[in-house]
Amino acid sequence: MPLKIIGEITDIEIVAVGKSIREINRLNKVYGRARWRKMKGFTKLLLDNGKRINAEIHWYEAHGFGKIEYKIKRILK
């Protein structure tokens, strides 16, 4: 389900850092070695069907890479 962030990401928190991230080996292979962090926050999204929703999203980030691999974790009412 492709998504487009149309609002500001709020209430940003760190979920995991470094070795506590399950996907750390894959991130290092695909993007390169870095101090990876798994983050979460809340935002408004525009889905490919034109629907606007509020959702909790998760992503990975590291210095020099920015935010990558967004995932919708929960749709809020």
C-alpha positions in Angstrom: 0.0 0.0 0.0 1.9 3.1 -1.2 1.7 6.1 1.1 2.5 9.7 1.1 3.0 11.7 4.3 0.9 14.9 4.1 1.3 16.1 7.7 4.1 16.7 10.1 5.4 13.6 12.1 4.7 14.2 15.8 5.5 12.4 19.1 8.7 10.9 17.6 10.3 8.3 19.8 13.3 5.9 19.5 12.1 2.3 19.5 15.5 0.6 19.2 19.2 1.4 18.5 22.1 -0.6 17.1 22.2 -4.3 17.9 18.7 -4.3 19.5 17.2 -3.8 16.0 16.2 -7.2 14.5 17.0 -6.1 11.0 20.4 -4.5 11.7 22.4 -7.0 9.5 20.1 -6.4 6.5 20.3 -2.6 7.0 24.1 -2.7 7.1 24.2 -4.9 3.9 21.7 -2.9 1.9 22.5 0.7 3.0 25.9 0.4 4.6 27.2 0.4 8.2 25.9 3.2 10.4 24.4 3.8 13.8 20.9 2.8 12.9 17.8 3.7 14.9 14.3 2.4 14.6 11.8 5.3 15.2 8.1 5.8 15.6 5.7 8.7 15.3 2.2 9.8 14.3 1.2 11.6 11.1 -1.5 12.1 8.4 -1.1 9.9 5.3 -2.6 10.0 1.8 -3.1 6.5 0.5 -3.0 5.6 -3.2 -6.8 5.4 -3.3 -7.1 9.0 -2.2 -8.1 8.3 1.4 -6.6 10.4 4.2 -5.9 8.7 7.5 -4.1 9.3 10.8 -1.6 6.6 11.5 1.3 5.5 13.6 4.3 4.9 11.4 7.7 3.3 12.0 10.9 3.8 10.0 14.7 3.4 10.2 17.2 6.3 10.1 20.9 7.0 10.4 23.1 10.0 10.0 23.7 10.6 6.3 20.8 8.3 5.2 17.7 10.1 6.6 14.4 8.4 7.1 14.0 5.1 5.1 11.5 2.2 4.9 8.3 3.7 6.3 5.8 1.2 7.6 2.2 1.8 8.7 1.9 0.1 12.1 -1.5 1.3 13.3 -4.4 3.2 11.7 -5.9 5.6 14.2 -9.6 6.5 14.3 
